Amino acid sequence: MQCKRKKTTLLPIAAATTLAMTGCFSSDDGNGSLTLSVTDAPVDDATEVVVEFTGVEIQPAGQERIVIEFDEPRRIDLLALQGSASETLLEEESVPPGEYEWIQVNVNAERLIPDSYITFEDGSQESLFMPSGAESGLRLVSDFIVPITGEADFTIDFDLRKSIANPESPNVDYTLRPALRIVDNTEVGSIVGTVDSEWAADPECAPAVYVYEGHDAPTGSVGSDEEPLTSTLVDMNDVTGEFHYEVGFVPEGDYTAAFTCEADDDEPEQSNDIDFLQSLNTSVTAEEETELHFSAD
């Protein structure tokens, strides 16, 4: 059985949105709250990756599933959410305290219907199809706890570099099979820095930074057992001329960050050999920014 509730929630960036639900749990003082946001790792050659969200579902352990439906679908350009940027789907939503088994975001991504879509640098636009997305949503099976009268605050990271497949045939959708991870916002930090222009300014360079778990992690094959945790593209600052990168929502711990000029060789759903010009060890502390710079010297 599904449990639906009714409440009005203010969502930043977009206008105030009403969540349509019907009563099953009341907003008693003993309830906790859930905040859920989305962010993204970038993809090459695209200017927009718009996904239409219709609601969120959560599964309390041993209880009825809670379904939160938006009055109107929300279109979010995930490509605009780089580094530590995110957009909130739920803000301090009152939910029963206790253990939860999974969380799911529901989307509209039908075949040949541009409810979700990708826009390219040449201005062309293609619809995005998510297999099973409309029927069963995008589910993350990851236990979490909502404390009594406390807040659970999470972000779902859509790693688009691993997710979008080109059909390479006319009249067929691009396919989006999201590589998702969920993080506790109280337990993550970020890695920021610069890349030497001797590398990044080369017109033949497609610059990106990949982050692997652990110090001295093996790098070189993307899409294999040495899969990176996440990645980000490198952009030039128009004012300073420096090349910057930012990797947000990195759980506290030790990492290997690696710079490459071969980001355009990284194909979704394939294992690709990538040549990294430099790999550096670093450590991330929760709620702090770690600086790490790549130098050709």
N, C-alpha and C positions, 0 to 999 in steps of 0.2 A: 504493500500500500504506500502511496505517496502522500506526504504531508505538505500542504501549501498554506502560506500565510500572507497577510496583507500589511504593508508598512510603506511609508514614504522615506526614501533615503536620498540625501544630497550627494551627487557625484561630481567631483571636481573636473575641470576642463570643459565638460559638456554641461548643458543646462540641467536643472534639477529633474530627476527621473523618478517616477513612481514604480515601485516593485509590486506586482500583483500577486497576492498570496491569500489563502484563507486559513482560518484559525485551527491550530493543532497544539502549538505551544504558545503560551502567553509571555509577555515581556516582564516576567517577575524580576524582583531585585536580585534573585539568585542566579539569573542568567549571566552568561559571558557574552562576548561580542567577537565577531569575525570581520576582519578587513581583508579584502582580496584585490590585488592589482595584477596587471599584465605588463610585460616588457618584452624586448626582442633583441636578438643578435642579428646583424645586418646580412643582406644578400646582394650579390653583384648585379649591376646593370638595371636595377629597378629603382623607381622613384616613389612608388607606393605599393604596399601590400595591405589591402583593406580586408578585414574579417568582420562579418556581421554576427554579433553576439546576441543571443536571445534569453539567456538566463544562466543560473548556477544551481547545481545540486550537490548536497553533501549527505554522507551516510554515517549517522551516529551508530556506534557499536551496539548491537542488540536492540535497536529502536527503528522506527519508521524513517524512511528517507525523507529529507527536507528538500522541496523544490521551490526555487526562487525564480519567478519569471518576470522579465522586464515588460512593462506595458507596451513599449515600442522597441524593436530591435536597435542595437547600438552598433554603428559602424566605426571601427577603430583602425587607424592606419598604424600598424605595428612597426613599420619602417621609421616612423617618427619617434619611436621610443628607444633611443640608443643609449648606451652607457648606463648611467644610473637613473635615466628617465623612465617613468612608468605612468600608467593611467589606471584609476581605481574603478573596479566593477562593483564592489560592495564596500561600504564604509561603516564600520562599527555596527554591523548587522546583529541584532539580538538573537542569540542561539543558545540552546541548552548546554551547560557545561558538561565536560566528560571527554571520552575518547571517540575519535572518528576514524573510519576505515579508508575513505577515499573522498575526493572532491572532483567535480566534473563541470566543465563549462560547455554550454550548448550553443551551437552556431548554425547559421544558414549557409550552406555551401553546396548547392545542388548542381547537377550537370547542366552546362550550357546556359546557366542563369547567373548574371553578374551581381548576385547579392554579396558575394565575396569575390575580390578580383585583384589582379596585379597590373600595375602600370609601368611601362618601360621608358628608358631615357629618350627613345624616339617618339614618345607620345602614344604608342599603341597600347591597347588594354586587352587583357584576356581574363576570362572567368576562372575562378579557382574552385576545384572540386575536392572535397574531403571525403574519402571513402568511409562510410558509416558515421560521418560527422553529424549529419542531420538526424539520423535515427538514434544513435547512442551517445552522441557528444564526445568530447575530448576528456577522457577520464585519467586522473593520476591516482594510482593506488599507492598511497603514502599515508601512514598513520600520523595523526596529529591530535593534540589535546587543546581544548578550550577551557581555560581555568575559570573557576567560580568567581563571578564579578570581575574577571580580568579580560584581557584582549588577546586574541590570536591574530597575528598580522603576517600575511604571506604574499609572495609575488610568484606568479607563474611566468617562466621564461620560455618564449617561443624562439627556438634556434632555427631561424629561417634558412640559414646556409645549409642545413641538413635536411630541409623539409620540402623544398619546391622542385618538382620534376617537370622538365619540358617534354611534352608529348611528341614533338618533332613530326607532327602530322597535322594537316588542316582540320578545322572544325572539331577539335578535341580540346577539352579543358586542360589547363595546367593542373597538376595534382599537388595538393598540399597534404603531406603526412607529417604533422607537426612533431618535432623532437622536443618534448616538454620536460621541464624540471620545475619543482616547486621549492621555494626557499623561505625560511623564517627570517623576516626582515630584521629581527633583533640579533641575528647570528651571522650577518653578512657584512662585508666591506667592499672596497673597490680597488682596482689597480689602474693607475693613470700614468702617463708619461709621454715622451717624445721619441721619434725615430729619426736617425741621421738622414739629412736631406741627400747625402751622397747615394743612399739606397732609394729612399722613397720618392725622390724627384725624378728618377730615371723613367722616361716615358714607357719603357718596357716592363716596369715594375707594377704589379697589382698587390699593393701592400696590405698586410693583415697581421694581427697578433693572435696567436693561439695560446690557450692556458690549459696546462695538464696538471693533474693532481700529483702531489709529491715533489720533493727536490730531486734533481737529476733524472727526471722522468724521460723515458725513451720517446723520441719524437721522429717524425719523418713519414709515417703512414697514417693518413687520415681516413677514417671509415673502417678501421681494424680494431684489434684488441687495445691498441694504444689510442683510443678515441679521446680527443680533448674534451675537457669539461665544457668549454665555451670558446668563442672567438669574436673578434671585432675587426672592422676595417680601420684604416688609418686615413685621416683627413688633414688637408692643409688649412692652417689658419690664414685667412685672407689678409689679416692685419699684420701679423708677425712673420708670416712666411714659414713658420715652423710646422712640422708634421706631428699631429697629436693623436692619441688613442685613449679610450677609456673602456674598461671592462667592469661593469657593475654587477651587484648581487652575487658576489663570490663568497661562499661560506668560509668562516675562519679556518685557517690551516696553512700548510706549506704547498707551494706550487712551483712549476716550471713554466715560464712565459717564453714563447718562441716567436721570432719575427720571420716572415717570409715575403718574397715578392711573387709568389706563385698562387695567390688566392684564387685566381680565375681557373686554376687547374683542379680545384676542389669540387667534384661533382657529387650531388646527393645520391645516396643509395649505392655508392661505389667506394672501393678502397683505392685511394690515390696516394702515390709517392710524392711528397712535398719536400722541397729543399728549403731548410731553414738557415738563414744567414747568421743568426745568433740566438742562443738559448740562455736564459738567466734564471737563477733561483730567487724566489721571493717568498714572503710570508704575509698573510692577510690577517688583520685583527678586526673583530666585529665592530661595526659602526665607525670605522676609520678608513682613511684614504692612504693607500700605499703608492709611493712614487717609484717608477722603474723606467729607466731610459736606455734605449738601444743606440749604440755608437759604433761607427765603422772603424774607429781608431783601435 
